[in-house]
């Protein structure tokens, strides 16, 4: 069947999704990559290659009819579509409708149309940190970690994960079984990572100083977007080739990006793009906690007349300062994953994009756009 496979990528115009589409379009066993997204980017169709056609379908995963229509004739779904919010600016019900309700629609449509393979993009936030801020130090996919997830976004991703794993092995309408697996991304950086632009402008506003919130002994994982996308491509392919091994499995994303002291990783990314950016100092937890409370008071007073820009909230602060790291080679053992890009390559590619991006943009304070 090589050369005739049809893939559908939900959220294929997003940060991770677009990179997945780019790599899928380079695989000669795929005839078509269909992109389903509520925000259409015309340049995604330009990823079409000599062997693989890329088509974009505008639609919302909350609309079952639109989704089912887009899935007709598809063999594999990579479900990346999600509403990502760490700052508490999106109502929980809306985030749940997209991240959980959208996943329910994907799984239902796959069973109705007998689409046998689903790779789901999840997040480390689906696991923790928990509300007790208990650390996980260099765990893996089998590490036991309990408690209520701290971030509302993480809660929705945990619910979606549960649906995907429970759907594995369910009967399809035309016979056969649904085969699913989950990819857990972490802090993903790379070209088009908007948080890097925000960090850069924040540092420039402080005279080129990049301060940080994490304790210096904290650990957390960062992974380059190209390697995250490559893991999805390999997982989807091997879900077909080795379903008995990958079915119902969860895989953490990883590469050789340094794990310890994430603030050093961010500084290297920014300073490679702009050598004037220098590492500042650690901001104590108590000081940021007070700033969050002050912002809440100001926001409550001014909200009827003016809405202040989104700010750090307590769940996000607790997540940032809590060590939550893992070490694993499960993806390598199960489906031969090796990062496409080294840390040096990832850093240089990201820095080149950031240098061009900030050179073409005015400082965000001149924009009316809400982040």
ROLUMZA-484857 format. One record per residue (C-alpha): residue in three letters; chain; x, y, z. Coordinates in nm, 4 decimals, padded with zeros to 6 digits, m for minus. Example, Ala and Ser with C-alpha at 12.3 -4.5 7.8 and 13.67 -1.06 7.14 Angstrom:
   residuo   cadena          u          v          w
       ALA        A    01.2300   m00.4500    00.7800
       SER        A    01.3670   m00.1060    00.7140
This chain:
   residuo   cadena          u          v          w
       UNK        A    00.0000    00.0000    00.0000
       UNK        A    00.3063    00.2292    00.0013
       UNK        A    00.2507    00.5394   m00.2046
       UNK        A   m00.1245    00.5365   m00.1438
       UNK        A   m00.1527    00.6332    00.2226
       UNK        A   m00.3675    00.9339    00.3129
       UNK        A   m00.2935    01.1145    00.6393
       UNK        A   m00.4990    01.3789    00.8145
       UNK        A   m00.3354    01.6200    01.0597
       UNK        A   m00.5730    01.8132    01.2819
       UNK        A   m00.4224    02.1466    01.3800
       UNK        A   m00.1831    02.1113    01.0879
       UNK        A   m00.1420    02.4886    01.0564
       UNK        A   m00.0195    02.5175    01.4151
       UNK        A    00.3323    02.5324    01.5572
       UNK        A    00.3925    02.1566    01.5885
       UNK        A    00.1317    02.0530    01.3328
       UNK        A    00.2860    02.2470    01.0448
       UNK        A    00.6252    02.0879    01.1060
       UNK        A    00.4614    01.7441    01.1111
       UNK        A    00.2958    01.8204    00.7774
       UNK        A    00.6295    01.9332    00.6333
       UNK        A    00.8006    01.6061    00.7280
       UNK        A    00.5055    01.3900    00.6199
       UNK        A    00.5108    01.5540    00.2770
       UNK        A    00.8658    01.4237    00.2311
       UNK        A    00.7686    01.0571    00.2833
       UNK        A    00.7265    00.8694   m00.0443
       UNK        A    00.4789    00.6191    00.1046
       UNK        A    00.2205    00.8970    00.1551
       UNK        A   m00.0019    01.0104   m00.1315
       UNK        A   m00.1807    01.2937    00.0474
       UNK        A   m00.1515    01.4904    00.3695
       UNK        A   m00.4829    01.6494    00.4531
       UNK        A   m00.4718    01.9398    00.6986
       UNK        A   m00.7787    02.0148    00.9117
       UNK        A   m00.7578    02.3441    01.1005
       UNK        A   m00.9823    02.6290    01.2082
       UNK        A   m00.7129    02.8803    01.1111
       UNK        A   m00.5983    02.8249    00.7539
       UNK        A   m00.2496    02.9223    00.6394
       UNK        A   m00.2210    02.9150    00.2618
       UNK        A    00.1539    02.8531    00.2676
       UNK        A    00.0967    02.5075    00.4186
       UNK        A   m00.0285    02.3851    00.0802
       UNK        A    00.3072    02.4918   m00.0636
       UNK        A    00.4594    02.1986    00.1259
       UNK        A    00.3316    01.9718   m00.1543
       UNK        A    00.6129    01.7639   m00.3036
       UNK        A    00.6551    01.5533   m00.6151
       UNK        A    00.5107    01.2462   m00.4414
       UNK        A    00.2819    01.3893   m00.1758
       UNK        A   m00.0013    01.6401   m00.2113
       UNK        A   m00.0866    01.8694    00.0809
       UNK        A   m00.4440    01.9963    00.0985
       UNK        A   m00.5948    02.2241    00.3617
       UNK        A   m00.9534    02.1931    00.4852
       UNK        A   m01.0910    02.4646    00.7105
       UNK        A   m01.2919    02.3259    00.9985
       UNK        A   m01.3343    02.3028    01.3736
       UNK        A   m01.2795    01.9785    01.5669
       UNK        A   m01.5848    02.0714    01.7743
       UNK        A   m01.7992    02.0336    01.4614
       UNK        A   m01.8443    01.6603    01.4101
       UNK        A   m01.9938    01.6977    01.0629
       UNK        A   m01.7017    01.9000    00.9302
       UNK        A   m01.4552    01.6579    01.0835
       UNK        A   m01.6250    01.3470    00.9458
       UNK        A   m01.6328    01.4972    00.5956
       UNK        A   m01.2600    01.5725    00.6109
       UNK        A   m01.1816    01.2186    00.7330
       UNK        A   m01.3384    01.0343    00.4410
       UNK        A   m01.0741    00.8324    00.2584
       UNK        A   m00.8132    00.8826    00.5336
       UNK        A   m00.6010    00.5987    00.6733
       UNK        A   m00.4065    00.7686    00.9554
       UNK        A   m00.4906    01.0616    01.1837
       UNK        A   m00.2332    01.2668    01.3732
       UNK        A   m00.4419    01.4684    01.6169
       UNK        A   m00.2511    01.7811    01.7216
       UNK        A   m00.5402    02.0304    01.7343
       UNK        A   m00.5696    02.1847    02.0799
       UNK        A   m00.6431    02.5100    02.2545
       UNK        A   m00.3291    02.5891    02.4543
       UNK        A   m00.3543    02.8319    02.7433
       UNK        A   m00.1157    02.8580    03.0367
       UNK        A   m00.2065    03.2044    03.1634
       UNK        A   m00.5712    03.1478    03.2435
       UNK        A   m00.7019    03.3770    02.9691
       UNK        A   m00.9313    03.1134    02.8138
       UNK        A   m01.2377    02.9835    03.0044
       UNK        A   m01.1954    02.6225    03.1140
       UNK        A   m01.5200    02.5166    02.9446
       UNK        A   m01.3931    02.6444    02.6093
       UNK        A   m01.0576    02.4714    02.6439
       UNK        A   m01.2327    02.1494    02.7434
       UNK        A   m01.4685    02.1737    02.4455
       UNK        A   m01.1740    02.1822    02.2043
       UNK        A   m00.9230    01.9554    02.3760
       UNK        A   m01.1618    01.6935    02.5118
       UNK        A   m01.4724    01.7321    02.2956
       UNK        A   m01.2602    01.7609    01.9810
       UNK        A   m01.0744    01.4416    02.0705
       UNK        A   m01.4053    01.2620    02.1291
       UNK        A   m01.5157    01.3687    01.7805
       UNK        A   m01.1920    01.2463    01.6213
       UNK        A   m01.2209    00.9042    01.7841
       UNK        A   m01.5913    00.8720    01.7038
       UNK        A   m01.5403    00.9663    01.3386
       UNK        A   m01.2502    00.7218    01.3057
       UNK        A   m01.4670    00.4360    01.4327
       UNK        A   m01.7605    00.5309    01.2072
       UNK        A   m01.5399    00.5648    00.8965
       UNK        A   m01.3056    00.2773    00.9926
       UNK        A   m00.9926    00.4927    01.0070
       UNK        A   m00.7654    00.2487    01.1926
       UNK        A   m00.4722    00.4574    01.3227
       UNK        A   m00.4614    00.7601    01.5539
       UNK        A   m00.1537    00.9316    01.6982
       UNK        A   m00.2506    01.1852    01.9633
       UNK        A   m00.0362    01.4848    02.0586
       UNK        A   m00.0504    01.5298    02.4331
       UNK        A    00.1625    01.7226    02.6803
       UNK        A    00.3781    01.6637    02.9852
       UNK        A    00.1271    01.8964    03.1543
       UNK        A   m00.1195    01.6054    03.1433
       UNK        A    00.0964    01.4348    03.4065
       UNK        A    00.2105    01.7197    03.6305
       UNK        A    00.3312    01.8948    03.8323
       UNK        A    00.0415    01.8369    04.0689
       UNK        A   m00.1222    02.0928    04.2954
       UNK        A    00.1106    01.9870    04.5794
       UNK        A    00.4073    02.0862    04.3596
       UNK        A    00.5695    01.7457    04.4057
       UNK        A    00.8743    01.7138    04.1800
       UNK        A    00.9438    01.4354    03.9327
       UNK        A    01.3161    01.4006    03.8747
       UNK        A    01.4246    01.2132    03.5613
       UNK        A    01.1276    00.9808    03.5521
       UNK        A    00.9994    00.7925    03.2477
       UNK        A    00.6741    00.6700    03.0941
       UNK        A    00.6339    00.4110    03.3727
       UNK        A    00.7007    00.6470    03.6636
       UNK        A    00.4086    00.6584    03.9066
       UNK        A    00.2997    01.0128    03.9762
       UNK        A   m00.0368    01.0984    04.1256
       UNK        A   m00.2358    01.3978    04.2446
       UNK        A   m00.4466    01.6610    04.0739
       UNK        A   m00.2758    01.8295    03.7810
       UNK        A   m00.1923    02.1958    03.8511
       UNK        A   m00.2610    02.3604    03.5142
       UNK        A   m00.6192    02.3735    03.3767
       UNK        A   m00.4706    02.3088    03.0309
       UNK        A   m00.3038    01.9968    03.1712
       UNK        A   m00.6351    01.8758    03.3114
       UNK        A   m00.7924    01.8857    02.9644
       UNK        A   m00.4957    01.7066    02.8080
       UNK        A   m00.5133    01.4355    03.0758
       UNK        A   m00.8811    01.3822    02.9969
       UNK        A   m00.8075    01.3654    02.6236
       UNK        A   m00.5240    01.1176    02.6807
       UNK        A   m00.7583    00.8928    02.8761
       UNK        A   m01.0085    00.8920    02.5902
       UNK        A   m00.7412    00.8035    02.3335
       UNK        A   m00.5971    00.5177    02.5372
       UNK        A   m00.9417    00.3796    02.6200
       UNK        A   m01.0329    00.3892    02.2488
       UNK        A   m00.7398    00.1647    02.1593
       UNK        A   m00.8728   m00.1758    02.0519
       UNK        A   m01.2310   m00.0559    01.9988
       UNK        A   m01.4137   m00.2067    01.7031
       UNK        A   m01.4394   m00.0180    01.3754
       UNK        A   m01.7676   m00.0086    01.1820
       UNK        A   m01.6271   m00.2037    00.8871
       UNK        A   m01.4337   m00.4520    01.0994
       UNK        A   m01.0899   m00.4388    01.2553
       UNK        A   m00.9781   m00.2385    01.5563
       UNK        A   m00.8787    00.1186    01.6278
       UNK        A   m00.5072    00.1447    01.7113
       UNK        A   m00.3887    00.4491    01.9075
       UNK        A   m00.0822    00.5871    02.0814
       UNK        A    00.0068    00.9100    02.2618
       UNK        A    00.3038    01.1445    02.2185
       UNK        A    00.3708    01.3733    02.5147
       UNK        A    00.5424    01.6958    02.4174
       UNK        A    00.7097    01.9236    02.6721
       UNK        A    00.8492    02.2756    02.6300
       UNK        A    00.8864    02.2815    02.2524
       UNK        A    01.1052    02.5470    02.0936
       UNK        A    01.2035    02.6236    01.7376
       UNK        A    01.0965    02.8299    01.4412
       UNK        A    00.7651    03.0111    01.5015
       UNK        A    00.7722    02.9566    01.8803
       UNK        A    00.5956    03.2742    01.9905
       UNK        A    00.7088    03.2426    02.3529
       UNK        A    01.0663    03.3059    02.2386
       UNK        A    00.9614    03.6348    02.0809
       UNK        A    00.7910    03.7325    02.4068
       UNK        A    01.1030    03.6430    02.6056
       UNK        A    01.3197    03.8391    02.3668
       UNK        A    01.1111    04.1561    02.3827
       UNK        A    01.0890    04.1229    02.7611
       UNK        A    01.4681    04.1008    02.7856
       UNK        A    01.5155    04.3984    02.5522
       UNK        A    01.2751    04.6028    02.7641
       UNK        A    01.5090    04.5374    03.0601
       UNK        A    01.8176    04.6495    02.8737
       UNK        A    01.8978    04.3074    02.7292
       UNK        A    01.8751    04.1221    03.0627
       UNK        A    01.7005    03.7824    03.0726
       UNK        A    01.5910    03.7064    03.4288
       UNK        A    01.4439    03.3717    03.5307
       UNK        A    01.2058    03.2157    03.7839
       UNK        A    01.3338    02.8565    03.8161
       UNK        A    01.5575    02.7659    04.1101
       UNK        A    01.9082    02.6995    03.9800
       UNK        A    01.8864    02.3304    04.0730
       UNK        A    01.5586    02.2737    03.8859
       UNK        A    01.5223    02.0480    03.5827
       UNK        A    01.2797    02.0425    03.2927
       UNK        A    01.2799    01.9131    02.9371
       UNK        A    01.2992    02.1186    02.6175
       UNK        A    01.2720    01.9617    02.2716
       UNK        A    01.3210    02.1091    01.9249
       UNK        A    01.0016    02.1211    01.7182
       UNK        A    01.1623    01.9363    01.4262
       UNK        A    01.2430    01.6407    01.6519
       UNK        A    00.8970    01.6429    01.8087
       UNK        A    00.7465    01.6324    01.4598
       UNK        A    00.9820    01.3541    01.3493
       UNK        A    00.8764    01.1421    01.6461
       UNK        A    00.5146    01.1784    01.5335
       UNK        A    00.6006    01.0737    01.1778
       UNK        A    00.7848    00.7630    01.2973
       UNK        A    00.5165    00.6721    01.5504
       UNK        A    00.2417    00.6966    01.2883
       UNK        A    00.4363    00.4801    01.0451
       UNK        A    00.5192    00.2148    01.3031
       UNK        A    00.1676    00.2140    01.4404
       UNK        A    00.0868    00.0547    01.1037
       UNK        A    00.3941   m00.1688    01.0849
       UNK        A    00.4109   m00.2823    01.4483
       UNK        A    00.0660   m00.2276    01.6008
       UNK        A    00.1171   m00.4948    01.8625
       UNK        A    00.4080   m00.2992    02.0104
       UNK        A    00.2882    00.0601    01.9828
       UNK        A   m00.0855    00.0169    02.0451
       UNK        A   m00.1978    00.1863    02.3643
       UNK        A    00.1495    00.3221    02.4426
       UNK        A    00.2618    00.6646    02.5645
       UNK        A    00.5915    00.8238    02.4564
       UNK        A    00.7700    01.1295    02.5939
       UNK        A    00.9390    01.3579    02.3408
       UNK        A    01.3154    01.4013    02.3790
       UNK        A    01.6390    01.4937    02.2038
       UNK        A    01.9832    01.6105    02.3168
       UNK        A    01.8729    01.9584    02.4252
       UNK        A    02.0175    02.0129    02.7769
       UNK        A    01.7699    01.9160    03.0501
       UNK        A    01.9125    02.0915    03.3504
       UNK        A    01.8687    02.4643    03.4051
       UNK        A    01.6136    02.5478    03.1389
       UNK        A    01.6882    02.9185    03.1772
       UNK        A    02.0329    02.8502    03.0310
       UNK        A    01.8707    02.6858    02.7281
       UNK        A    01.6508    02.9905    02.6724
       UNK        A    01.9471    03.2235    02.7157
       UNK        A    02.1508    03.0308    02.4594
       UNK        A    01.8649    03.0479    02.2100
       UNK        A    01.8177    03.4230    02.2546
       UNK        A    02.1850    03.5161    02.2781
       UNK        A    02.2666    03.3175    01.9632
       UNK        A    02.0169    03.5378    01.7807
       UNK        A    02.1252    03.8553    01.9594
       UNK        A    02.4577    03.8478    02.1499
       UNK        A    02.3532    04.1567    02.3472
       UNK        A    02.1046    03.9470    02.5469
       UNK        A    02.2738    03.8511    02.8739
       UNK        A    02.1644    03.6258    03.1575
       UNK        A    02.0285    03.8121    03.4563
       UNK        A    01.9378    03.6872    03.8016
       UNK        A    01.6878    03.4607    03.9713
       UNK        A    01.3568    03.6222    04.0714
       UNK        A    01.2517    03.4903    04.4157
       UNK        A    00.9221    03.3036    04.4373
       UNK        A    00.7827    03.5361    04.7047
       UNK        A    00.8427    03.8433    04.4910
       UNK        A    00.6622    03.6983    04.1905
       UNK        A    00.3800    03.5719    04.4149
       UNK        A    00.3258    03.9261    04.5421
       UNK        A    00.3284    04.0635    04.1879
       UNK        A    00.0634    03.8111    04.0837
       UNK        A   m00.1623    03.9098    04.3746
       UNK        A   m00.1119    04.2797    04.2992
       UNK        A   m00.1971    04.2223    03.9334
       UNK        A   m00.5167    04.0405    04.0341
       UNK        A   m00.6238    04.3385    04.2496
       UNK        A   m00.5461    04.5909    03.9760
       UNK        A   m00.7260    04.3779    03.7185
       UNK        A   m01.0375    04.3528    03.9397
       UNK        A   m01.0439    04.7315    03.9832
       UNK        A   m00.9816    04.8230    03.6200
       UNK        A   m01.1681    04.5430    03.4414
       UNK        A   m01.4909    04.7403    03.3847
       UNK        A   m01.2923    05.0131    03.2082
       UNK        A   m00.9719    04.8506    03.0789
       UNK        A   m00.8396    04.4949    03.0548
       UNK        A   m00.4702    04.4673    03.1507
       UNK        A   m00.2489    04.2401    02.9411
       UNK        A   m00.2352    03.8729    03.0505
       UNK        A    00.0126    03.8088    03.3290
       UNK        A    00.1653    03.5117    03.5046
       UNK        A   m00.0769    03.3240    03.7303
       UNK        A   m00.0164    03.1075    04.0352
       UNK        A   m00.0646    02.7663    03.8682
       UNK        A    00.1839    02.8605    03.5966
       UNK        A    00.4322    02.9992    03.8485
       UNK        A    00.4142    02.6765    04.0506
       UNK        A    00.4668    02.4757    03.7338
       UNK        A    00.7728    02.6801    03.6364
       UNK        A    00.9478    02.6478    03.9723
       UNK        A    00.8776    02.2751    04.0211
       UNK        A    01.1285    02.0245    03.8873
       UNK        A    00.9525    01.7973    03.6384
       UNK        A    01.1935    01.6073    03.4169
       UNK        A    01.2317    01.2685    03.2547
       UNK        A    01.4917    01.0516    03.0867
       UNK        A    01.3789    00.7848    02.8434
       UNK        A    01.4708    00.5951    02.5294
       UNK        A    01.1336    00.4241    02.4845
       UNK        A    01.0685    00.5798    02.1435
       UNK        A    01.4086    00.4586    02.0274
       UNK        A    01.3444    00.1059    02.1519
       UNK        A    00.9921    00.0794    02.0120
       UNK        A    01.0201    00.2463    01.6725
       UNK        A    01.3816    00.3428    01.6134
       UNK        A    01.3471    00.7133    01.6874
       UNK        A    01.6655    00.9185    01.6537
       UNK        A    01.6533    01.2994    01.6587
       UNK        A    01.6831    01.4528    01.3125
       UNK        A    01.8546    01.7600    01.4559
       UNK        A    02.1312    01.7935    01.7142
       UNK        A    02.1177    02.0565    01.9876
       UNK        A    02.3623    02.2759    01.7964
       UNK        A    02.1568    02.2504    01.4782
       UNK        A    01.8325    02.3131    01.6679
       UNK        A    01.9809    02.6168    01.8430
       UNK        A    02.1179    02.7697    01.5226
       UNK        A    01.7983    02.7100    01.3236
       UNK        A    01.5878    02.8634    01.6018
       UNK        A    01.8210    03.1607    01.6432
       UNK        A    01.8218    03.2328    01.2696
       UNK        A    01.4419    03.2366    01.2629
       UNK        A    01.4219    03.4539    01.5766
       UNK        A    01.6731    03.6999    01.4364
       UNK        A    01.4673    03.7397    01.1211
       UNK        A    01.1348    03.7473    01.3054
       UNK        A    01.2221    04.0215    01.5532
       UNK        A    01.3889    04.2179    01.2756
       UNK        A    01.0623    04.2213    01.0832
       UNK        A    00.8418    04.3058    01.3788
       UNK        A    00.7882    04.6146    01.5870
       UNK        A    00.7905    04.5840    01.9628
       UNK        A    00.4573    04.4257    02.0748
       UNK        A    00.3631    04.7394    02.2707
       UNK        A    00.2850    04.9065    01.9358
       UNK        A    00.0438    04.6305    01.8393
       UNK        A   m00.3195    04.5920    01.9310
       UNK        A   m00.2966    04.2147    01.9198
       UNK        A   m00.3833    04.0147    02.2296
       UNK        A   m00.1559    03.7199    02.3076
